[in-house]
Amino acid sequence: MTDPTDRRDYVAAPAPNDTLAVKPPRARVSDAIDEDRDMAPRQRDYLDGFLAASPIAPAEGEAGGALQTAVVDALKEIYDPEIPVNIYDLGLIYGVDVDDESDVTITMTLTTPHCPVAETMPGEVELRASSVPGIRDAEVELVWDPPWSPEKMSDEARLELGML
């Protein structure tokens, strides 16, 4: 039972359909600014220096360096005799490493161990890589693990073969 003498101070929430209910005032940004406080000057934006800086160029033999890029470009000129796609976009080249003495080591695979060009392709890759100006020597490492699969192909190769 309710005690009629009990007078607690509370306000009941208005009903959702009560149009006479007074809405609370909305918060404004100007309410949050303390005008009596001195505004500190804005600090220099750290992105200004970052965006103005030019990227550090990689060394000759590093990934993205001039020699490695030249070797990759040379490898893109070698096409698989059965598929009209170069061996780099086909995903047969797993790595192109140029050391400090301008020797390049190319890690590659073939589509299958019984590929008709299994005897000639590594030699052609080595010859093409060693013909790049600035490369002293080239070596090809033929690997079978991980095995080649169509997922290793670039989007350009998939488009060329109608796989996209």
N, C-alpha and C positions, 0 to 999 in steps of 0.2 A: 504494500500500500504506500501511497505517497503522502508525505507529511505536508499539509498546507502551510505550515509555518516555515518550512525550509525554503529559503530564498537564495539560491545560488546564482552567481552571475555567469550566465552563459547566453550565447546567441545561437539560435537554431539556424542551420543553413537554409537558404530559401529553396523552394521547389524549383526544378529546372524550367518549368513553364511559367514561373512568376515574372511577369514583365515589369513589376514595380520594384524589383530588387535593384539595388544600386551596385554597379560594377566597380571593382576596386580600380584605383588609378594605375595606368601603365607606367612601367619604369622607363626612364629616358636617360640618354647618355649625359645630357647636361646635368642631371641630378647627381651623377657619379663624380663629376669634376669638382674638385675643391679649389675654388677660385682664390682662396687665401694662400694656398701653397705655391711656392715658386716652381715653375716648370723647368726641369733640367733640359739642357739642350740635347737634341737627338744625337746619339752616338753614330759614328760612321758605320755604314752598312757593310758587314763583312763580305757580302757577295760582290760588292764593287770591285775589290781587288781580285777576287777569284775569277770573275767573268772577264776581267781585262787581261788576265795572264794568258799567255799562249801555252799550249801543251808542250811538254818536254819531248823532244824528238828522241826516238829510241836509237840505240847504238846500231852500227852496221849489222851485226849478227843477231841482235835481239829480235824477238817477235815483232813484226811490223817494221823492222829496219829495212834499209834500201836493198841490201843484198838478199835478204829473205824474200822480199816482195818481188825482186827480179827473178829469183829462182821459181817462185810460184807462178809468175807470169809465163815463164818458159815452159813449165809443166802444163799449163793450160793450153799450150799449142799441140800437145800430144793427144790424139783422139783414139778411142777404142775402135778397132777395125770393124767390130760387129754392131756397135751402137754409136749413133752420131753425137756423142757427148765426150768432152775432154775428160781425161782421167782424174783431174782434180775435182771437178764438179760431180763426177761419178762417185766420189768418195773413196777412191782407191789409195789416195795419199793420206797417211795417218799423221805424218809429221815431217817438217822441214826445219832442221837445226843447223845453224851456221855458227861455228866456233870462232875463237879469237884470231885464229890463223887463216880465216876465210875458207875453211874446209866445210863442206856441206854433207850432212847425213840425212838421207831421205828414207823414212820408214813407210813402206807401202805394202799393199796386198793385191791380189787379183780376185776376180769374181769367183773363180773356182780353181782348185789346184790343177784341174785338167783343161785350163784355158788354153786355146790354141796359140796364144802369144806368150805363154809362160816362159819360154826360153829367150825371147827377144825383147819383151817389154822392159824388164829391169835394165838391160843394157842400153836401150834407147833413152830411158829416164836418166841414167847416169851420164850418158853422152850429152844430152840436152842440158842438164844441170851444170856440168863442167864447162860448157861453152858460154855460160853467163860471164860477162866481164867482171873481174874482181874475185871470182871463185878460183881457188888454187886447185882443189881436188874435190871430187864427188864420190860418195859411196851410197849404195842402195842396200837397205836391209829389207828383205822380203819376209813378211810375217804372215801367219795364218790365224793368229789369235789376237784380237777378236776377229771372227770371220766376217767377211763383207756381207752386207744385206742391203736391200733397197732403201732402208731407212737412213743410210749414210749419204745418200745422194742429196745434192743441194736442191733448193726450190727451182732454180733455173733448169737443172737437169730433168727434174720431174715434169716441168712445163714442156720442155722440148720433147719428152717421150710421151706426153699426153697422160701423165699420171696424176695431175692436179685437177 
